[in-house]
Amino acid sequence: LFLFVSSIDTVGLFFVLYKILDFVIEKSHEVAKKSSIIFLSMLYLIAPVILIGLDFSRNDTIIAFFLLVAFYLFLKYYFDAKNGVKKRFFMLFLCGIFSGLAIGLKLSVVSFVLGLGLLFLIFFKKSQSGVKDLMLWVSGVVTAFLASDGWWLIKCYSLFKNPLFPYYNHIFKSPFADAVNFSGNDYWLSYPKNFFEFVFY
């Protein structure tokens, strides 16, 4: 029962991956399409990061699920002309909602969401309302982020005078932590000393 419940998010992530692959390879030859989906899906199933995420000790699978759903909705918005205007704008707002939930649950994934935001600029000419698209998506991101993480940010600020406590305390100057850009991960403490190390890291 424990394994079943803890695997639900992985199954959801697998389903979203399948939908993305199905959409992207849609115009391929039928045999090539099915073969590609099976091959890429098998790669997903044996990926170490997925295997170690099959429990409740990490939230990476849930975060990946939200990010991939957002990416799938982005693809459907820009490349599926069958949808009506209202449905497409709703999908765009939902894309922002899932992106904002991902950031709210794990702040470090903001780089992925910014990458998705850059895609709006890349596909700007493909849309009749590029600025409106971006603003609608950003409104979804902000709404979901504040709904999922707003209370915690306020609580941290009221207790520690730093909404991201103990991170970025060199900016917020909380008296409850050292005024440094704190990071509990040794990887980020290994600053590259030359170009080779920068590329390698």
Buried (B, 14 or more C-beta within 10 A) or exposed (E): EEEEEBBEBBEBBBEBBBBBBBEBBEEEEEEEBEEBBEEBEEEBEEEEEBEEBBEEEEEBBBBBBBBBBBBBBBBBBBEEEEEEEEEBBBBBBBBBBBBBBBBBBBEEBBEBBEEBBEBBEEBEEEBEEBEEBBEBBBBBBBBBBBEBBBEEBEEBBEEBBBBBBBBBBEEBEBEEBEEEEBEEEEEEEEEEEEEEEEEEE
